Amino acid sequence: MASSFKCFFLMFFCLFALLNSVLEGESSSRRIIGVVGPCAQIKDCNKRCIESQFTMRGLCMKLSLESTKLTCLCKA
């Protein structure tokens, strides 16, 4: 169980790096700089991001077209 948990967060770290490189050319107000985790496990994504000192908001969205689960992403 612990190894699948580590794999899960390693996957999000890689996706975070990919999102940062893709969004490099966009304005800073649209940059996603934090992947918190699956929205199903987070009660209030926006509140969690604000409590984590992100300056904008948190939102739940799919990381890919094939994804069936929403992920909490924080913007700064």
Protein Blocks (a to p, Z undefined) as FASTA:
>chain_A
ZZmmmmmmmmmmmmmmmmmmmmmmpcfklpcfbdfbjfklpmblmlmmmmnopabbcddd
dfbfklcbdcddddZZ
